């Protein structure tokens, strides 16, 4: 157990009825039972505990409702803002008045929800009031309701793939859990239902709303956190000792109820906080800071330990992140006192990072917190005088720094002092005092800018002098690895890289270690781009595959390099390296920029052209093999290009077409023409340049299947290409291929417009050649005509039905006698304007208008 965040207080023990549902609001606790009873308790804290008393809460039975339902009360929800209690009992949704003055008077029953198994409410502020929406699961349908004063009005009904076992609202969306899957379902039919992920073998899905933008979903591997769009927000699920079947959120804690106990955890940071053993807990409900847990016969209340006590425990265990969260939640009237406490915790966190040798993070935090410079310098050995240190006491013992740890620490100290020096100079110019916070006791922070400036300059000079002497000694003793590390820690990267290159050149005939330079360059960020390009050149020239990893290995700094500049650098070295880098960022990193996709096509083409001329000469009049199946590197590279042109959605075909106009790469040109929607040009290439009817037909099928631009006329273009072949440059006019065109017409007639086919076919086309086509067209037109006749008759029937209903409504007589009263204001109707509802109820027009305004 990390800390005791909650205490368990018994509320009810050994109830004579079996608990089936739980809800609460304010001090009121509602308990539904399996026997159909509803027990209403008032739970209020005991201000003064009697001597020897152990109970902290007074429990008063307000209203026992034994006739609340005939069968089990399956679910309860208390909407205190509207004084409503919503229940799922007797197989449908019921609404009761929850005001204290009312004895849970029944308001309405939602009869359409018969056989419901679950519901979820959503209450949102609207103007000066609230909007209450209800989602009810009925078999494999979700019903959406809106509360309109005294009843729920059905807004929409949605079909779902399975019976819902968990529901939570997210604005206009619903998070829904089924037996094996989680879905996001819009509350209107216009939206598309979308699966989030599979819940695994877990039989009970759980959905917990942490905020409007964050949700926790149960999974067999733990709890997965998502945003309001269903995208996961954490790399790994939150693990539990035993997967809970119900969750509740009390910031910053997530409370999970399992078969044997209650587990309490946090997810940011992910910590196992506390486990409380209970006998078969089943239910949990929360309102404000009141959290109730129940088994079938007992009810307990979780009471949070004072946050100040929790913060002390967390600081003792060095859990600073969670301590900061709790400190920011403190409800104290003295805001300045809270801020000082938060400042102290942050300083303490920075101090313990220093003791863990994380100097960079620690000193960055000290700078942001404006921690006293002298006290920070005092944490390093031999920098501050003994007299200054003798009365100073830090929160814990500072480790003795030496070797690489001291070098790393001094490097970060220099950066810290540089930034503080700028701040102090500004304060001197404005004649302001320095505001600092303390991490140590026994010595006040320095607030005089002049004195502080002197302290910074003296110590910065001392650190630099130490570095120069170390550099001379290491060089003299030929400890080059240590010297390179020293240069790196001081930020002298050019000197380090120059030394690495010299070591590489010196290794004549011996083992040449290019990987030391590669690792060093990978660690540099975009601010050192010129150095990376300069010193990667020799690696790329001598070891191209290894050198490429400088820019492609998965590391945060390498990923941050500007890709266009990296590509230009690699392409100048070698087109092969340019191709490999583009393939990495497109296929691995999923880069979708048009420029990179275009460049990869151009590089593929240049590489192919280097081999294609020699291949054509080697044919000596024989027929070439299909593109992409040529022998050697040519076939492999050409297959890459064809596949990329077909699969990529991000290159610009208009820009690339100019590169392929005067080439023998016909297959590639056809694909690009197809992307531009110029199907006539693509089909001319397949039919007349490549003489391949199968490829032309496959092209048409692909255009229709993928719903590409101008797909409705692609088969007509195919027919036209055979009937009207293009004129070659020599001026010889080729003959139309009528027999093949008629075969195409007979095979794909369903995709062609008869009026346009008639314009294309030659006037002397024999009728016997198009007989089958004409028969199919006539059958199709006849079928369409019959369908339209059926539809016309159906519409006529529907029209007559509506006319009959209108006449029936107009024939109804409304009789207003002297005693007729308005059910809303209980006054007589008389000669006043009135409104008649479809149910037959008659009310004053003013009462109807007033009721509509309240609903809005």
TIRO-456019 format. One line per field, with one value per residue (C-alpha): residue number from 1; x, y, z. Coordinates in steps of 0.2 Angstrom, whole numbers, plus 2048, in hexadecimal, padded with zeros to 3 digits. Layout:
nr	c(NUM:...) .
X	c(X:...) .
Y	c(Y:...) .
Z	c(Z:...) .
END
This chain:
nr	c(1:2:3:4:5:6:7:8:9:10:11:12:13:14:15:16:17:18:19:20:21:22:23:24:25:26:27:28:29:30:31:32:33:34:35:36:37:38:39:40:41:42:43:44:45:46:47:48:49:50:51:52:53:54:55:56:57:58:59:60:61:62:63:64:65:66:67:68:69:70:71:72:73:74:75:76:77:78:79:80:81:82:83:84:85:86:87:88:89:90:91:92:93:94:95:96:97:98:99:100:101:102:103:104:105:106:107:108:109:110:111:112:113:114:115:116:117:118:119:120:121:122:123:124:125:126:127:128:129:130:131:132:133:134:135:136:137:138:139:140:141:142:143:144:145:146:147:148:149:150:151:152:153:154:155:156:157:158:159:160:161:162:163:164:165:166:167:168:169:170:171:172:173:174:175:176:177:178:179:180:181:182:183:184:185:186:187:188:189:190:191:192:193:194:195:196:197:198:199:200:201:202:203:204:205:206:207:208:209:210:211:212:213:214:215:216:217:218:219:220:221:222:223:224:225:226:227:228:229:230:231:232:233:234:235:236:237:238:239:240:241:242:243:244:245:246:247:248:249:250:251:252:253:254:255:256:257:258:259:260:261:262:263:264:265:266:267:268:269:270:271:272:273:274:275:276:277:278:279:280:281:282:283:284:285:286:287:288:289:290:291:292:293:294:295:296:297:298:299:300:301:302:303:304:305:306:307:308:309:310:311:312:313:314:315:316:317:318:319:320:321:322:323:324:325:326:327:328:329:330:331:332:333:334:335:336:337:338:339:340:341:342:343:344:345:346:347:348:349:350:351:352:353:354:355:356:357:358:359:360:361:362:363:364:365:366:367:368:369:370:371:372:373:374:375:376:377:378:379:380:381:382:383:384:385:386:387:388:389:390:391:392:393:394:395:396:397:398:399:400:401:402:403:404:405:406:407:408:409:410:411:412:413:414:415:416:417:418:419:420:421:422:423:424:425:426:427:428:429:430:431:432:433:434:435:436:437:438:439:440:441:442:443:444:445:446:447:448:449:450:451:452:453:454:455:456:457:458:459:460:461:462:463:464:465:466:467:468:469:470:471:472:473:474:475:476:477:478:479:480:481:482:483:484:485:486:487:488:489:490:491:492:493:494:495:496:497:498:499:500:501:502:503:504:505:506:507:508:509:510:511:512:513:514:515:516:517:518:519:520:521:522:523:524:525:526:527:528:529:530:531:532:533:534:535:536:537:538:539:540:541:542:543:544:545:546:547:548:549:550:551:552:553:554:555:556:557:558:559:560:561:562:563:564:565:566:567:568:569:570:571:572:573:574:575:576:577:578:579:580:581:582:583:584:585:586:587:588:589:590:591:592:593:594:595:596:597:598:599:600:601:602:603:604:605:606:607:608:609:610:611:612:613:614:615:616:617:618:619:620:621:622:623:624:625:626:627:628:629:630:631:632:633:634:635:636:637:638:639:640:641:642:643:644:645:646:647:648:649:650:651:652:653:654:655:656:657:658:659:660:661:662:663:664:665:666:667:668:669:670:671:672:673:674:675:676:677:678:679:680:681:682:683:684:685:686:687:688:689:690:691:692:693:694:695:696:697:698:699:700:701:702:703:704:705:706:707:708:709:710:711:712:713:714:715:716:717:718:719:720:721:722:723:724:725:726:727:728:729:730:731:732:733:734:735:736:737:738:739:740:741:742:743:744:745:746:747:748:749:750:751:752:753:754:755:756:757:758:759:760:761:762:763:764:765:766:767:768:769:770:771:772:773:774:775:776:777:778:779:780:781:782:783:784:785:786:787:788:789:790:791:792:793:794:795:796:797:798:799:800:801:802:803:804:805:806:807:808:809:810:811:812:813:814:815:816:817:818:819:820:821:822:823:824:825:826:827:828:829:830:831:832:833:834:835:836:837:838:839:840:841:842:843:844:845:846:847:848:849:850:851:852:853:854:855:856) .
X	c(800:807:7FD:7EC:7E2:7D1:7C9:7BA:7AB:79C:78B:77F:782:778:769:75A:757:764:76B:76A:76E:775:775:778:777:77D:779:76B:76F:763:763:759:756:753:742:73D:73F:747:750:754:761:768:77B:782:792:792:79A:79F:7A2:79B:7A8:7AD:7A3:7AB:79E:7A2:791:77F:773:761:754:74A:73D:73B:731:72C:720:72D:72E:727:737:74A:750:75D:765:763:769:766:765:765:766:755:74E:74C:74F:750:74F:74F:742:734:73D:73B:741:738:73A:736:735:745:740:741:72F:729:727:730:720:720:721:722:726:72F:725:72F:73E:735:743:751:761:76B:76A:775:771:77A:777:77E:77B:770:76C:766:761:766:764:761:764:761:768:75F:765:756:75C:767:761:765:757:75C:750:74F:747:739:732:728:72D:73A:737:73F:74B:753:755:765:769:779:782:77F:777:780:788:790:78B:793:78F:79B:792:78A:792:790:79D:795:79C:796:79C:7AC:7AE:7AD:7A4:7A2:790:789:778:772:770:77A:78A:794:796:7A8:7B1:7BE:7C7:7C3:7C1:7CA:7C3:7BC:7AA:7A5:7A9:7AB:7AA:7AE:7AD:7BC:7B8:7B0:7C0:7C6:7BF:7C5:7C0:7C2:7CD:7D4:7E5:7DF:7D7:7DA:7D8:7D1:7CC:7BA:7BE:7C3:7D6:7E1:7EA:7F7:803:7FF:7EF:7ED:7F1:7E6:7E9:7D8:7CE:7C0:7AE:7A9:7B3:7B1:7BC:7C0:7CE:7DC:7D7:7CF:7C5:7C2:7B6:7BC:7B5:7BF:7C5:7C5:7D5:7DA:7E6:7EB:7EF:7F9:805:801:802:7FA:7F4:7E9:7DF:7D1:7CA:7B7:7AB:7A4:7A2:797:791:799:791:797:791:79C:7A9:79D:7A2:797:79C:78F:78E:77D:77A:787:78B:79B:7A1:7B3:7B9:7C9:7D7:7DB:7E5:7F3:7F6:7F6:803:80E:80E:812:821:828:827:82D:81D:81E:813:804:808:807:7F6:7EF:7F8:7EF:7DE:7E0:7D1:7D9:7D4:7E6:7EB:7FC:7FF:7FA:806:814:810:810:820:829:823:82A:83A:83B:838:846:851:84E:851:862:866:861:86D:860:869:861:84F:853:85C:84F:842:84D:84E:83B:838:844:84D:85C:86B:877:86E:86E:881:884:87D:88D:89E:8AC:8A2:89C:8A7:8A5:89F:890:88C:88E:87C:873:868:861:851:85D:86F:876:880:893:895:8A4:8AA:89D:88F:898:89C:889:884:891:88B:879:87E:887:877:86D:879:879:866:866:873:868:85A:865:86C:85A:856:865:860:84E:855:84A:84D:84F:840:847:840:84A:84E:859:857:863:868:85C:85C:866:85B:868:86B:87D:882:879:882:893:88F:889:899:8A5:89E:89C:8AE:8B3:8A9:8B1:8C2:8BF:8BA:8C9:8D5:8CC:8CD:8E0:8E3:8D7:8E0:8F1:8ED:8E4:8D4:8CA:8B9:8B9:8BF:8B0:8A4:8AB:8A9:897:893:899:890:8A0:899:8A4:8B4:8AD:8A8:8B8:8C1:8B6:8BA:8CD:8CC:8C3:8D0:8DE:8D8:8E1:8DD:8D6:8C4:8BC:8AE:8A1:894:89B:898:887:881:888:87F:86F:870:871:861:85B:865:875:86F:87E:88A:87F:880:893:898:88C:893:8A2:897:88A:898:8A2:893:883:877:87E:87F:86C:868:86E:85D:852:855:847:84D:844:852:854:841:841:84D:846:842:843:855:85A:853:85D:86D:86B:866:875:880:877:866:865:866:858:84D:850:84D:83D:837:83A:830:822:820:826:822:813:817:809:811:80F:821:829:81D:821:834:833:82B:838:846:83F:83D:84F:855:84B:850:863:85E:850:85A:866:858:84F:85F:861:850:856:844:83C:82C:830:829:81C:822:828:82D:83D:84D:859:857:84D:83E:83F:840:832:826:829:825:815:80F:813:809:7FA:7FA:800:7F2:7FD:808:802:7FF:7FE:810:817:80F:81C:82A:822:81C:82C:830:82D:825:813:80C:811:80A:7F9:7F8:7FB:7EF:7E2:7E5:7E2:7D1:7D7:7D1:7D2:7E5:7E7:7DD:7E6:7F7:7F0:7E7:7F2:803:804:7F7:7F0:7DD:7DD:7E7:7DA:7CB:7D3:7D6:7C4:7BF:7CB:7C4:7B2:7B7:7C1:7B4:7C2:7BD:7B3:7B0:79F:7A6:7B5:7AE:7A7:7B9:7BF:7B2:7B6:7C9:7C6:7BA:7C4:7D7:7E3:7EC:7FF:80C:80F:7FD:7F8:7E6:7E4:7D4:7C7:7C6:7B3:7B3:7BC:7B1:7A1:7A9:7AC:79A:793:79D:79B:78B:784:791:78D:780:776:774:787:78B:77F:78A:79A:796:799:789:78C:78D:783:774:779:789:77F:770:775:779:768:75E:767:763:751:74F:758:74D:73D:743:746:734:72C:735:72F:71D:71E:725:718:70A:712:713:701:6FC:706:6FE:6EC:6F0:6F6:6E6:6DB:6E4:6E3:6D0:6CE:6D7:6CD:6BC:6C0:6B5:6BB:6AD:6B0:6A3:6A1:6AA:6B9:6C9:6DB:6E5:6F4:6ED:6DD:6D2:6C4:6C7:6B8:6BA:6CD:6D9:6DE:6E9:6E4:6F2:6F2:6ED:6DD:6E2:6DC:6E6:6E6:6F1:6FB:6FE:704:710:716:71A:724:72F:733:739:744) .
Y	c(800:811:81B:81B:826:820:81A:80E:812:806:80D:7FF:7ED:7DD:7E5:7D9:7DC:7D8:7E7:7E8:7FA:80A:81D:82D:840:84B:843:838:825:81B:808:7FD:7EB:7DB:7DA:7EA:7F5:807:80C:81F:823:834:833:842:843:844:854:84F:83D:836:82F:81D:81F:819:81E:82E:82E:82F:824:828:81E:82B:822:80F:80C:7FA:7FC:805:7F6:7E5:7DD:7E1:7F3:7F0:802:813:825:834:845:851:861:85C:853:843:831:826:813:803:7F8:7ED:7EC:7FF:810:819:82B:831:842:842:852:850:856:849:837:831:835:82C:838:82D:81C:81B:80D:80B:805:7F4:7E6:7F3:7ED:7FD:810:81F:831:841:852:862:874:87D:890:892:880:86E:862:850:842:830:821:810:7FF:7F5:7E4:7E9:7FB:80B:818:82A:835:847:84D:859:85F:850:842:83B:83E:832:83A:82C:819:811:7FF:7F8:7E7:7DF:7E2:7F0:7EC:7FE:80F:821:831:83C:84C:846:835:825:81A:808:7F8:7E7:7D5:7D6:7E8:7FA:806:819:81C:82D:832:836:82A:835:830:820:813:80F:801:807:7F7:7E5:7E3:7D2:7C3:7CF:7CA:7DB:7EB:7FB:80D:81B:82D:836:847:84D:849:839:828:818:807:7F6:7E9:7D8:7E0:7EE:7FF:808:81B:824:836:83A:834:823:825:81D:82A:81F:813:805:800:803:7F2:7EB:7DD:7D6:7DE:7E9:7E7:7F8:809:81A:829:835:840:83B:82A:81C:810:7FE:7F2:7DF:7CF:7D0:7E2:7F4:7FA:80C:812:821:822:832:82D:81A:815:807:811:806:7F6:7F4:7E2:7E1:7D2:7D0:7E3:7E5:7F7:809:81A:82C:83D:84B:844:837:825:816:804:7F6:7E3:7DB:7DE:7EB:7FD:806:818:81C:82C:834:837:84A:84F:857:846:83E:84A:847:834:837:842:836:829:835:835:847:847:841:84C:85B:856:855:865:86E:867:86E:878:886:898:89D:89B:8A2:894:887:88E:88E:87B:877:881:877:866:86B:870:860:856:85F:85B:849:848:850:842:836:83E:845:855:85C:85A:85F:870:874:872:87D:88A:88B:88B:899:88F:899:898:897:888:87F:882:87B:86A:868:864:871:880:88A:88E:884:893:894:881:87E:884:87E:86F:866:85A:84B:847:84C:83E:841:845:83F:839:839:83E:84D:852:850:85A:868:869:86C:878:883:884:888:896:89D:89F:8A6:8B2:8BA:8BB:8C4:8D0:8D5:8D7:8E2:8ED:8EF:8F1:8E3:8D6:8C4:8B9:8A7:898:88D:87B:87B:882:88C:899:8A6:8A7:8B5:8C3:8D0:8D0:8D7:8C9:8BC:8C1:8BF:8AE:8A8:8AF:8A8:896:896:89A:88D:87F:884:883:872:86C:874:86B:85A:85C:85E:84F:843:848:846:834:830:82C:830:828:833:842:840:83E:84E:858:851:856:868:869:86A:85E:863:85F:84E:84A:850:844:836:838:839:829:821:826:821:80F:80A:7F8:7F5:7F5:805:80A:815:811:81D:82B:825:824:835:83D:834:83D:84E:858:863:872:869:865:86C:861:852:854:858:849:83D:83F:833:826:827:825:817:80E:813:807:80B:81E:81E:818:82A:830:821:819:81C:829:839:845:83C:83C:84F:853:85D:84F:859:85F:84D:847:854:850:83D:83F:849:83B:82D:82B:819:821:82E:820:816:826:82A:818:819:829:824:811:811:823:825:836:83C:84B:84C:853:843:837:840:840:82D:82A:835:82C:81B:821:827:816:80C:817:812:800:801:806:7F8:7EC:7F1:7EF:7DD:7D8:7D8:7D9:7CD:7D1:7DA:7D2:7DB:7EA:7E5:7D3:7D8:7CF:7D7:7E8:7EF:7E3:7E6:7F9:7FA:7EF:7FB:80A:802:7FC:80E:816:80B:80C:81E:82B:839:83C:849:840:851:856:844:842:84E:842:833:83B:837:826:813:810:80E:805:813:820:817:816:829:82D:822:82D:83C:835:835:823:825:828:819:80D:813:80E:7FD:7F9:800:802:7F3:7E9:7E1:7E0:7D7:7E6:7F2:7E9:7E7:7F9:7FD:7F1:7F9:80B:806:7FC:80A:817:822:832:830:81E:81E:820:815:806:812:818:806:803:813:80F:800:809:819:815:823:82A:825:833:82D:831:81F:81C:80B:801:800:7EF:7EC:7DA:7DD:7ED:7E2:7D5:7E3:7EA:7D9:7D6:7E7:7EE:7F1:7FF:808:815:810:821:824:812:816:826:81C:80C:80D:810:7FF:7F5:7E5:7E2:7D0:7D6:7E0:7D5:7CF:7E0:7E7:7D9:7DC:7EF:7EC:7E0:7EC:7FB:7F0:7EB:7FD:802:7F5:7FA:80C:807:7FE:80D:818:80D:80C:81F:821:815:81F:82F:829:822:834:83C:830:833:846:845:83A:847:855:84C:84C:857:861:866:873:874:87F:873:86F:874:875:867:872:882:87A:889:887:888:893:89D:89E:898:886:878:866:859:849:83F:84A:855:867:875:888:88F:89A:88A:881:890:891:87E:880:88E:884:875:880) .
Z	c(800:7FA:806:80F:804:80A:81A:81A:825:827:823:823:828:825:81D:81C:80A:7FC:7F4:7E1:7DD:7E4:7E2:7EC:7EB:7F9:809:802:7FE:7F4:7F5:7E9:7EE:7E5:7ED:7E5:7F4:7F5:805:806:813:819:81D:827:830:843:848:859:85C:86D:879:874:863:853:846:83C:834:839:82F:82E:825:81C:811:810:7FF:800:7F0:7E6:7D9:7D6:7D2:7D4:7D3:7C6:7C5:7CE:7C9:7D4:7CB:7D9:7CE:7C8:7D7:7CE:7D1:7C2:7C4:7B9:7C1:7BB:7AA:7A6:7AB:7B9:7BF:7D1:7D9:7E5:7EF:802:803:7F6:7FC:7EC:7E1:7D1:7C2:7B3:7AB:79A:793:783:78E:792:793:796:79F:7A1:7A0:7A2:7A5:79F:7A8:7A0:7A5:798:79B:7AD:7AE:7A9:79B:7A0:793:795:78B:78E:787:782:77A:76B:76A:773:776:779:784:789:799:795:7A6:7AC:7A0:795:782:776:76A:760:760:75A:755:75D:759:76B:77C:785:795:799:793:796:78E:786:77F:76F:770:77A:780:780:786:77F:784:77A:773:776:76A:768:762:75D:765:753:745:739:743:740:74E:750:75A:766:76B:770:783:783:78E:79B:79D:7A5:79C:7A6:7A0:7AD:7A8:7B0:7A7:797:78E:797:799:7A1:799:7A0:797:79B:79C:7A8:7A6:795:795:786:781:77C:76A:770:76D:77B:785:78E:787:793:79C:7AF:7B7:7C6:7D1:7CD:7BF:7C6:7C0:7C4:7C6:7CE:7CC:7DB:7D4:7D4:7D9:7CF:7DA:7D4:7DC:7DA:7E1:7F1:7F4:7EE:7E5:7E4:7D7:7CD:7BB:7B9:7C0:7C0:7D2:7DD:7EC:7F7:7F9:805:808:808:808:7F6:7F1:7E2:7E0:7E1:7E0:7E2:7E4:7E9:7F6:7FB:7F5:7FA:7F7:7FA:7FA:7FA:80C:812:80D:811:80E:807:811:809:816:817:808:813:81B:80A:804:813:810:7FD:801:80C:7FE:7F1:7E7:7E2:7D3:7DC:7EB:7DF:7D8:7EA:7EF:7E0:7E6:7F8:7FD:808:80A:80A:7F8:7FB:807:7FB:7ED:7FA:7FE:7EB:7E8:7F7:7EF:7DE:7E6:7EF:7DF:7D7:7E5:7E5:7D2:7D5:7E2:7D4:7C8:7BD:7BC:7AC:7B2:7C4:7BF:7B3:7C1:7CC:7BF:7BC:7CF:7D1:7DF:7E7:7DC:7EB:7F2:7E1:7DF:7F1:7EC:7E1:7EA:7EC:7E5:7F4:803:813:81D:811:813:826:82B:81B:81C:80D:80E:80C:80A:7FA:7F1:7EE:7DB:7D2:7C1:7B3:7BF:7C4:7B2:7AD:7BC:7B9:7A7:7AC:7B9:7AC:7A2:7B2:7B7:7A5:7A6:7B8:7B3:7A5:7B2:7BF:7B2:7AE:7C1:7C3:7B5:7BC:7CE:7D4:7E1:7DD:7E2:7E7:7EF:7FB:7FB:80A:81C:826:819:811:7FE:7F6:7F0:7EB:7D8:7DA:7E6:7DC:7CC:7D5:7DB:7CA:7C1:7CE:7CD:7BA:7B9:7C5:7BC:7AB:7B2:7B8:7A7:79E:7AA:7A7:794:794:7A0:796:785:78C:793:783:78B:77C:781:791:787:77B:789:791:781:77F:791:78E:77E:773:766:758:761:767:755:74E:75A:756:743:747:751:742:736:741:742:732:72D:73F:745:73F:74B:742:74F:75C:750:74B:75E:761:752:757:768:760:75D:74E:756:751:73F:736:741:73D:72B:72B:735:72E:71D:71F:728:719:70C:715:71D:715:71E:72F:72B:727:738:73E:737:738:749:755:761:766:760:74F:74C:74F:741:732:725:715:71A:71F:70E:704:70E:70A:6F8:6F4:6FC:6F2:6EA:6F2:703:6FE:6F9:709:714:70B:70C:71F:722:717:71B:72D:734:729:722:716:70F:6FC:6F9:700:6F7:6E6:6EA:6ED:6DC:6D3:6DB:6D7:6C5:6C4:6CB:6BE:6AF:6B3:6B0:6A4:694:696:699:689:67F:686:67F:66D:666:672:67C:68D:69D:6A7:6B1:6C2:6BD:6B4:6BA:6C7:6D0:6C1:6C5:6D8:6D6:6C9:6D4:6E2:6D7:6D0:6E2:6E9:6DB:6DE:6F1:6F6:6F8:6FB:6EB:6DE:6CD:6C4:6C9:6C6:6B4:6AD:6B2:6A9:698:68E:695:691:6A3:69C:6AB:6B7:6AB:6AA:6BD:6BE:6B1:6BB:6CA:6C0:6BA:6A8:6A5:692:693:69F:694:684:68C:692:682:674:67C:687:67D:68D:68E:69F:6A6:69F:6A5:6B7:6B7:6B3:6C1:6CD:6C9:6CC:6DC:6E4:6DF:6D6:6CD:6BD:6C0:6B8:6A7:6A8:69F:691:68F:68D:67F:677:677:66D:661:65F:661:663:653:654:650:63E:639:635:63B:644:641:64F:658:657:65C:66C:670:66E:67A:686:684:686:696:69F:698:6AA:6AC:69C:698:688:681:681:67B:66C:668:668:65E:64B:641:637:647:644:64F:652:65A:667:669:67A:680:67A:683:693:692:68E:69D:6A8:6A3:6A5:6B7:6BB:6B4:6BF:6CE:6CB:6C9:6D9:6E2:6DA:6E1:6F2:6F3:6ED:6FB:707:701:702:714:719:712:71B:72C:728:725:735:73F:738:73C:74F:759:768:775:782:78F:79E:7AA:79F:7A8:7A4:7AC:7AE:7B7:7BC:7B6:7AA:797:793:783:785:777:77A:774:772:774:769:779:77A:789:787:78F:78E:780:78D:798:788:783:795:796:785:78C:79B:791:786) .
END
